[in-house]
Amino acid sequence: MLKTHSNWVDALDDNLLLPACIVANIGYLELLQRNRPFRRLFAANMISFIGDWFTIISMFLVAGEVSDGSPLAIAGVMAVRSLTHAPLEPLTGMFADRYSRRGLMVLANGSSFVVLTTFLAFDLLGSLWSVYALTSTLVFARVLFDPAETAYLPNICDEEELLTANAMGSAGWSASLGIGAGLGGLTISQLGIEMALWIDTLTFLISALMFASLPFGGPSKEERGEGGILTGLVEIVDGWKHIRSNPPIRRVVFAKAMWAAGGGAQVFLLILIGMEAGFGSVAAGSIGILYMARGFGSGTGPVVGRRLMRSDKLRPSLLGWSILIAGAFYLAISAVEWTWAILVLVFISHGSSGINWVLSTTLLQERTADEWRGRVAGTDYFLLTGMMGFSALGAGLVMEYDVLSLRETIAVTALIQVVMGLIWLALVAPSERSMG
């Protein structure tokens, strides 16, 4: 551990002395200016993600209203999202290696528009089960999108653009989270949940049209799988075998899930903190403010930390440190008074988790051939969303039956992340370092 810490400090000192042009390779504005397909993808993603977070904040609040504020009912929204998402990811990852990735992204957003419009037009959101039904149905659309978009990106960005593109993608997702959560909370507090969701439908329609304007982006006819369902299932298993037989891929594919062991619960617990802390005049406003801090933090972290992510000395241990630091700041949140100051702690914690997300995604893209990228991305999201669902559900049960207080539950989730970070540093980082 002392050697690891020494490498970290040496690399940090060396890295910060490098000129920006050497470390960064390509800047954010330069990427947007010279890569038109990425520019259009980025804009479409921003609009789509704002729509997602409008919906998610609304579902949390509706679940709380119809259940008299039950923590388990609110956690159920996250659990339903994640546990519906997880088992479908390997399947949709296979789709991304067989069918047009652009077409899958269009289908995902178009389906979200149709589903949400249908629920609103027929007034189907009157019970907790209807909230869960809408949540899971929207997940079917979203689950098509993630592996397709991840596999699509390396086909419109060259190698020197990829880390910058992923950092920008994370920043865009995070800014959309902050904007969507903030606007969602404000709109709900002023106009009500139903009107907010009607406004939300437009984001899915507009983004679907924007995705349709993108270039093809793979897979090529030579790389596409053929055959029916059985062949597709065989391809999924082949993808898992490919991951298992490639240790550099196998190690990194667990990185997001290691954060999510505590992070899934924390995403849900932010809702309860917002209800208790009272930053805004109503709960929707408080929750929106906390999610804005989360969103802007997870976007800023990768942007500020891009130099660190480019360092060959730091890369082996950076994923572990990012998980550990994320947990350490939630441990602080569990201990301090919940004033406006905790927004800074939320911001920094999720900034660290954003580095974990961007670096692990970039490493998987760099280490995976195009014909496998969809299935590797699907497995990555399968592990992440499954862990998030079980983490949120576990925290919901703990809170529902008063096993621990809210602060104690937050502390436990934070300690889980600290332990996961230490496991990476002790057991995984040495193997990563030996690759250099």
C-alpha positions in Angstrom: 0.0 0.0 0.0 2.9 2.4 0.7 4.4 1.7 -2.7 1.0 2.4 -4.3 0.7 5.7 -2.4 4.2 6.6 -3.5 3.5 5.9 -7.2 0.3 8.0 -6.8 2.2 11.0 -5.4 5.1 10.8 -7.9 2.7 10.5 -10.8 0.6 13.3 -9.6 3.7 15.6 -9.2 5.0 14.6 -12.6 1.7 14.9 -14.4 0.8 18.3 -13.1 4.1 19.7 -14.6 3.2 18.5 -18.1 2.0 21.1 -20.6 -1.7 20.9 -21.2 -1.2 20.2 -24.9 0.8 17.0 -24.1 -1.6 15.7 -21.5 -4.9 16.5 -23.1 -4.1 15.6 -26.8 -7.3 17.3 -27.9 -9.4 19.8 -26.1 -13.1 19.8 -25.5 -13.9 22.8 -27.8 -11.6 21.4 -30.5 -13.4 18.1 -30.4 -16.8 19.8 -30.8 -15.5 22.0 -33.6 -13.8 19.3 -35.7 -16.0 16.2 -35.1 -19.5 17.0 -36.4 -21.0 13.5 -35.7 -19.9 13.7 -32.1 -21.2 17.3 -31.8 -24.7 16.1 -32.9 -24.5 13.0 -30.7 -23.6 15.2 -27.7 -26.5 17.6 -28.3 -29.0 14.7 -28.8 -27.7 13.0 -25.6 -28.1 16.2 -23.6 -31.8 16.6 -24.5 -32.5 12.9 -24.0 -30.8 12.8 -20.6 -32.7 15.9 -19.4 -35.9 14.0 -20.3 -34.7 11.0 -18.3 -34.1 13.0 -15.2 -37.3 14.9 -15.4 -39.1 11.5 -15.4 -37.0 10.0 -12.6 -37.5 12.9 -10.2 -41.2 12.7 -11.0 -41.4 9.0 -10.3 -39.6 9.4 -6.9 -42.1 12.1 -5.9 -45.2 10.2 -7.1 -44.1 7.1 -5.3 -43.7 9.1 -2.1 -47.1 10.7 -2.5 -49.1 7.5 -3.1 -47.3 5.6 -0.3 -47.3 8.3 2.4 -43.6 8.8 2.2 -42.6 5.1 2.6 -38.7 4.8 2.1 -39.2 1.3 0.7 -41.7 2.5 -1.9 -39.3 5.3 -3.0 -36.3 2.9 -3.1 -38.6 0.7 -5.1 -38.4 3.1 -8.0 -34.6 2.8 -8.1 -34.8 -1.0 -7.6 -37.4 -1.4 -10.4 -35.3 0.7 -12.8 -32.1 -1.2 -12.0 -33.4 -4.7 -11.7 -35.4 -4.4 -14.9 -32.4 -2.9 -16.6 -29.8 -5.4 -15.5 -31.1 -8.7 -17.0 -31.8 -7.0 -20.3 -28.3 -5.5 -20.7 -26.6 -8.6 -22.1 -29.4 -9.0 -24.6 -29.3 -5.4 -25.8 -25.5 -5.5 -25.8 -25.8 -8.3 -28.3 -28.3 -6.2 -30.3 -25.7 -3.5 -30.5 -23.3 -6.0 -32.2 -26.0 -7.2 -34.6 -28.2 -4.2 -35.6 -27.7 -0.5 -36.5 -26.6 1.3 -33.4 -28.0 4.5 -34.7 -31.4 2.8 -35.2 -31.4 1.4 -31.7 -30.8 4.9 -30.3 -33.7 6.3 -32.3 -35.9 3.4 -31.3 -35.1 3.9 -27.6 -36.0 7.6 -27.5 -39.0 7.2 -29.8 -40.4 4.4 -27.6 -39.9 6.6 -24.5 -42.0 9.3 -26.1 -44.8 6.8 -27.0 -44.8 5.1 -23.6 -44.9 8.3 -21.5 -47.5 9.9 -23.8 -49.7 6.8 -23.4 -49.6 6.8 -19.6 -50.4 10.5 -19.4 -53.2 10.4 -22.1 -55.0 7.6 -20.3 -54.3 8.9 -16.8 -52.6 5.7 -15.7 -50.5 7.1 -12.8 -52.9 6.7 -9.9 -51.1 4.0 -7.8 -47.7 2.9 -6.7 -47.9 -0.1 -9.0 -48.6 2.2 -12.0 -45.5 4.2 -11.1 -43.5 1.0 -11.1 -45.1 -0.1 -14.4 -44.1 3.2 -16.1 -40.6 3.1 -14.6 -40.0 -0.5 -15.9 -41.5 0.2 -19.3 -39.3 3.2 -19.8 -36.4 1.1 -18.8 -37.1 -1.3 -21.7 -36.5 1.7 -24.0 -33.5 3.0 -22.2 -31.8 -0.4 -22.0 -31.7 -0.4 -25.8 -29.8 2.8 -25.8 -26.8 2.5 -23.5 -24.8 -0.4 -25.1 -25.6 1.0 -28.6 -24.3 4.5 -27.7 -21.2 3.1 -26.0 -20.3 0.9 -28.9 -21.2 3.7 -31.4 -18.8 6.3 -30.0 -15.4 4.7 -31.0 -16.7 4.5 -34.6 -17.1 8.3 -34.8 -14.1 9.3 -32.6 -10.4 8.3 -33.3 -8.2 7.0 -30.5 -6.8 10.4 -29.5 -10.4 11.8 -29.2 -11.9 8.9 -27.2 -11.0 9.9 -23.6 -12.0 13.5 -24.3 -15.2 12.3 -25.9 -16.1 10.1 -22.9 -15.2 12.9 -20.5 -17.5 15.2 -22.4 -20.2 12.6 -22.6 -20.0 12.1 -18.8 -20.1 15.9 -18.3 -23.1 16.1 -20.6 -24.9 13.4 -18.8 -24.1 15.0 -15.5 -25.1 18.5 -16.6 -28.3 17.0 -17.9 -28.8 15.4 -14.6 -28.3 18.7 -12.8 -30.4 20.6 -15.3 -33.1 18.0 -15.6 -33.4 17.4 -11.8 -33.3 21.2 -11.1 -35.8 22.1 -13.8 -37.9 19.0 -12.9 -38.0 19.9 -9.3 -38.9 23.6 -10.1 -41.5 22.6 -12.7 -43.1 20.1 -10.5 -43.3 22.6 -7.6 -44.9 25.2 -9.8 -47.0 23.3 -12.3 -47.5 19.8 -10.8 -46.1 16.4 -11.8 -48.5 15.8 -14.7 -47.7 19.0 -16.5 -44.0 18.4 -16.0 -44.3 15.0 -17.6 -46.1 16.4 -20.6 -43.3 18.8 -21.1 -40.9 15.9 -20.7 -42.4 14.0 -23.6 -41.1 16.6 -26.0 -37.5 15.9 -25.0 -37.8 12.3 -26.1 -39.4 13.2 -29.4 -36.8 15.9 -30.2 -33.8 13.7 -29.3 -35.2 10.8 -31.4 -35.2 13.1 -34.4 -31.7 14.2 -33.7 -30.3 10.7 -33.3 -31.9 9.9 -36.7 -29.7 12.5 -38.3 -26.4 10.8 -37.2 -24.2 8.8 -39.5 -24.4 5.1 -39.6 -21.7 4.2 -37.0 -21.7 0.4 -37.2 -21.7 -2.5 -37.0 -20.5 -3.3 -40.5 -22.2 -6.1 -42.4 -19.2 -8.3 -42.0 -19.2 -7.9 -38.2 -23.0 -8.4 -37.7 -24.2 -11.7 -36.3 -26.7 -13.7 -38.1 -29.4 -16.2 -37.1 -32.3 -16.3 -34.7 -32.8 -16.1 -30.9 -30.7 -19.2 -30.2 -27.8 -17.9 -32.1 -28.2 -14.6 -30.3 -28.0 -16.3 -26.9 -24.9 -18.1 -28.0 -23.4 -14.8 -29.0 -24.2 -13.4 -25.5 -22.4 -16.4 -23.9 -19.5 -15.9 -26.3 -19.3 -12.4 -25.1 -19.0 -13.5 -21.5 -16.3 -16.1 -22.5 -14.4 -13.3 -24.3 -14.5 -11.2 -21.1 -13.5 -14.1 -18.9 -10.5 -15.0 -21.2 -9.2 -11.4 -21.3 -8.1 -10.3 -17.8 -7.6 -6.6 -18.8 -11.3 -6.5 -19.8 -12.5 -8.7 -17.0 -10.9 -6.5 -14.3 -12.3 -3.2 -15.5 -15.8 -4.5 -16.2 -16.4 -4.7 -12.5 -15.2 -1.2 -11.7 -18.6 0.6 -11.9 -20.3 -2.2 -10.0 -17.8 -1.8 -7.1 -18.8 1.9 -6.8 -22.5 0.9 -7.1 -22.3 -1.5 -4.1 -22.8 1.6 -2.0 -23.6 4.2 -4.7 -27.0 2.6 -5.7 -28.3 3.2 -2.2 -26.8 6.7 -2.1 -28.8 7.7 -5.2 -32.0 6.8 -3.3 -30.8 8.2 0.0 -30.3 11.6 -1.6 -34.1 11.7 -1.9 -34.5 11.2 1.8 -31.8 13.7 2.6 -33.7 16.2 0.4 -37.0 15.6 2.3 -35.3 16.1 5.6 -32.8 18.9 4.9 -35.2 21.3 3.4 -33.1 23.4 1.0 -36.2 24.5 -1.0 -39.7 25.6 -0.1 -41.0 22.1 -1.1 -39.4 18.6 -1.2 -39.2 18.7 -5.0 -37.0 21.7 -4.8 -34.7 20.3 -2.2 -34.3 17.0 -4.1 -33.7 18.9 -7.3 -30.9 20.9 -5.6 -29.2 17.8 -4.3 -29.4 16.1 -7.6 -28.0 19.2 -9.3 -25.0 18.9 -7.0 -24.7 15.2 -7.8 -25.0 15.9 -11.5 -22.6 18.8 -11.8 -20.1 17.0 -9.6 -20.1 13.8 -11.7 -19.6 15.9 -14.8 -16.9 18.2 -13.4 -14.8 15.3 -11.9 -13.8 13.7 -15.2 -13.2 17.2 -16.8 -10.9 18.3 -14.0 -9.4 14.8 -13.7 -8.6 14.2 -17.3 -4.9 14.7 -16.8 -4.9 12.1 -14.1 -6.8 9.6 -16.3 -4.2 10.1 -19.0 -1.3 9.2 -16.7 0.1 5.7 -17.2 1.4 5.7 -13.7 -2.0 6.6 -12.2 -4.3 4.6 -14.3 -3.7 1.2 -12.5 -4.8 2.6 -9.1 -7.1 5.5 -10.1 -10.2 3.4 -10.3 -9.7 2.2 -6.7 -8.9 5.7 -5.4 -12.0 7.1 -7.1 -14.3 4.6 -5.3 -12.6 5.1 -2.0 -12.8 8.9 -2.2 -16.4 8.8 -3.2 -17.2 6.8 -0.1 -15.1 9.0 2.2 -17.1 12.1 1.3 -20.4 10.2 1.9 -19.0 9.2 5.2 -18.6 12.9 5.9 -22.2 13.6 4.8 -23.4 11.1 7.4 -21.6 13.0 10.2 -22.0 16.7 9.5 -25.0 18.9 9.9 -27.2 19.0 6.8 -26.8 22.6 5.8 -26.1 24.0 2.3 -22.5 22.9 2.9 -23.3 19.2 2.2 -23.9 20.2 -1.4 -20.1 20.5 -1.7 -19.6 17.1 -0.2 -22.1 15.6 -2.6 -20.4 17.4 -5.5 -16.9 16.1 -4.7 -18.1 12.5 -4.0 -19.9 12.3 -7.3 -17.0 14.0 -9.0 -14.8 11.1 -7.9 -17.4 8.6 -9.1 -17.5 10.4 -12.5 -13.8 9.6 -12.9 -14.5 6.0 -12.2 -17.2 6.0 -14.9 -15.2 7.7 -17.6 -12.0 5.9 -17.0 -13.6 2.4 -16.9 -15.6 3.1 -20.0 -12.6 4.4 -21.9 -10.4 1.4 -20.9 -13.1 -1.0 -22.0 -13.5 0.7 -25.3 -9.7 0.8 -25.8 -9.2 -2.9 -24.9 -12.2 -4.3 -26.8 -12.4 -5.0 -30.6 -15.5 -3.4 -32.3 -17.2 -6.8 -32.9 -17.3 -7.3 -29.1 -18.0 -3.8 -27.8 -21.8 -4.1 -27.6 -21.6 -7.2 -25.5 -18.8 -5.9 -23.3 -20.8 -2.7 -22.7 -23.9 -4.7 -22.0 -22.1 -6.8 -19.4 -20.6 -3.6 -17.8 -24.1 -2.1 -17.5 -25.6 -5.4 -16.3 -23.2 -5.5 -13.4 -23.6 -1.8 -12.6 -27.4 -1.7 -12.7 -27.9 -5.0 -10.9 -25.6 -3.8 -8.1 -27.4 -0.5 -8.0 -30.8 -2.2 -7.7 -29.8 -4.5 -4.9 -28.0 -1.7 -3.1 -31.0 0.6 -3.2 -33.4 -2.2 -2.2 -31.3 -3.2 0.7 -31.1 0.4 2.0 -34.9 0.8 1.5 -35.6 -2.3 3.6 -33.2 -1.1 6.3 -35.0 2.3 6.4 -38.5 0.9 6.2 -38.1 -1.4 9.2 -36.0 1.1 11.2 -32.9 -1.2 11.4 -30.7 1.9 11.1 -31.3 5.6 11.0 -30.8 7.6 7.8 -27.4 8.8 8.9 -26.3 5.3 9.9 -27.4 3.9 6.6 -25.5 6.5 4.7 -22.4 5.7 6.8 -22.7 2.0 6.0 -23.0 2.6 2.2 -19.9 4.9 2.4 -17.9 2.3 4.3 -18.8 -0.3 1.6 -17.3 2.0 -1.0 -14.2 2.6 1.0 -13.7 -1.2 1.4 -14.3 -1.7 -2.4 -11.7 0.9 -3.1 -9.2 -0.7 -0.9 -9.9 -4.1 -2.5 -9.1 -2.6 -5.9 -5.9 -1.0 -4.7 -4.7 -4.2 -2.9 -5.8 -6.9 -5.4 -6.5 -5.4 -8.8 -4.1 -2.5 -9.2 -0.9 -4.7 -9.1 -2.2 -6.7 -12.1 -3.1 -3.4 -13.9 0.4 -2.1 -13.1 2.1 -5.2 -14.6 0.5 -4.4 -18.0 2.7 -1.3 -18.2 
